[in-house]
Amino acid sequence: MARVKEFDETEVLTKAMQLFWQQGYEKTSMQELVDVMGIHRRSIYDTFGDKHQLFLKSLALYEQNLAEKINQRIPVELPTGERIRRLLAITLDREADQPVGCLVVNTATELALIDDEAKLRVAAIFHRSENYLLTVLTQGQKKGEIAQAASLESLAHYFHTVWLGVRVDAKISSDPAEIFQTIDHALQVLS
């Protein structure tokens, strides 16, 4: 007879995600995951797979949480510039117990050159976030907020690159006002 799980999968996966986010993949040991997740090693393997699969599931959960946060905090009704400003600043809007920066960017810098599967996952996440920006810009152009002659694909790539930079800068900057100033300068391309 199969045993009934005595833990909430999303809850323990969130704990693993937080640890990977805080420490990175390589620096996180299985014993630390066992301790932080509060479940047995065998339960981790049976439910999530090995450390690498657990990490990839944590990365997927991170993307899902970020998408929900974006949907909650960036209403479609806002002007295009404000929507992009809020997106670029969303990394700075974090919970007190949340690690600084972005797990996706951390993964790109830590693993993309040595882990093909992680590289593919990060590339897919980046592609989806750049497409989100393209959608926002397309909607803005239809509303007359962006010139018809503007290259929306180039603008989407530009803002995505700025957003990546903000997520890196958020890890080291002690002055969020500086980052907001950078965001405001970047948005001037829409004028």
QUILINNOR-V195142 format. One record per residue. N is the residue number from 1. RES is the residue in three letters. SS is DSSP state (h for helix, s for strand, l for the rest). Layout:
N & RES & SS
N & RES & SS
This chain:
1 & MET & l
2 & ALA & l
3 & ARG & l
4 & VAL & l
5 & LYS & l
6 & GLU & l
7 & PHE & l
8 & ASP & l
9 & GLU & h
10 & THR & h
11 & GLU & h
12 & VAL & h
13 & LEU & h
14 & THR & h
15 & LYS & h
16 & ALA & h
17 & MET & h
18 & GLN & h
19 & LEU & h
20 & PHE & h
21 & TRP & h
22 & GLN & h
23 & GLN & h
24 & GLY & l
25 & TYR & l
26 & GLU & l
27 & LYS & l
28 & THR & l
29 & SER & l
30 & MET & h
31 & GLN & h
32 & GLU & h
33 & LEU & h
34 & VAL & h
35 & ASP & h
36 & VAL & h
37 & MET & h
38 & GLY & l
39 & ILE & l
40 & HIS & l
41 & ARG & h
42 & ARG & h
43 & SER & h
44 & ILE & h
45 & TYR & h
46 & ASP & h
47 & THR & h
48 & PHE & h
49 & GLY & l
50 & ASP & l
51 & LYS & h
52 & HIS & h
53 & GLN & h
54 & LEU & h
55 & PHE & h
56 & LEU & h
57 & LYS & h
58 & SER & h
59 & LEU & h
60 & ALA & h
61 & LEU & h
62 & TYR & h
63 & GLU & h
64 & GLN & h
65 & ASN & h
66 & LEU & h
67 & ALA & h
68 & GLU & h
69 & LYS & h
70 & ILE & h
71 & ASN & h
72 & GLN & h
73 & ARG & h
74 & ILE & l
75 & PRO & l
76 & VAL & l
77 & GLU & l
78 & LEU & l
79 & PRO & l
80 & THR & h
81 & GLY & h
82 & GLU & h
83 & ARG & h
84 & ILE & h
85 & ARG & h
86 & ARG & h
87 & LEU & h
88 & LEU & h
89 & ALA & h
90 & ILE & h
91 & THR & h
92 & LEU & h
93 & ASP & l
94 & ARG & l
95 & GLU & l
96 & ALA & l
97 & ASP & l
98 & GLN & l
99 & PRO & l
100 & VAL & l
101 & GLY & l
102 & CYS & l
103 & LEU & h
104 & VAL & h
105 & VAL & h
106 & ASN & h
107 & THR & h
108 & ALA & h
109 & THR & h
110 & GLU & h
111 & LEU & h
112 & ALA & l
113 & LEU & l
114 & ILE & l
115 & ASP & l
116 & ASP & h
117 & GLU & h
118 & ALA & h
119 & LYS & h
120 & LEU & h
121 & ARG & h
122 & VAL & h
123 & ALA & h
124 & ALA & h
125 & ILE & h
126 & PHE & h
127 & HIS & h
128 & ARG & h
129 & SER & h
130 & GLU & h
131 & ASN & h
132 & TYR & h
133 & LEU & h
134 & LEU & h
135 & THR & h
136 & VAL & h
137 & LEU & h
138 & THR & h
139 & GLN & h
140 & GLY & h
141 & GLN & h
142 & LYS & h
143 & LYS & l
144 & GLY & l
145 & GLU & l
146 & ILE & l
147 & ALA & l
148 & GLN & l
149 & ALA & l
150 & ALA & l
151 & SER & l
152 & LEU & h
153 & GLU & h
154 & SER & h
155 & LEU & h
156 & ALA & h
157 & HIS & h
158 & TYR & h
159 & PHE & h
160 & HIS & h
161 & THR & h
162 & VAL & h
163 & TRP & h
164 & LEU & h
165 & GLY & h
166 & VAL & h
167 & ARG & h
168 & VAL & h
169 & ASP & h
170 & ALA & h
171 & LYS & h
172 & ILE & h
173 & SER & l
174 & SER & l
175 & ASP & l
176 & PRO & h
177 & ALA & h
178 & GLU & h
179 & ILE & h
180 & PHE & h
181 & GLN & h
182 & THR & h
183 & ILE & h
184 & ASP & h
185 & HIS & h
186 & ALA & h
187 & LEU & h
188 & GLN & h
189 & VAL & h
190 & LEU & h
191 & SER & l
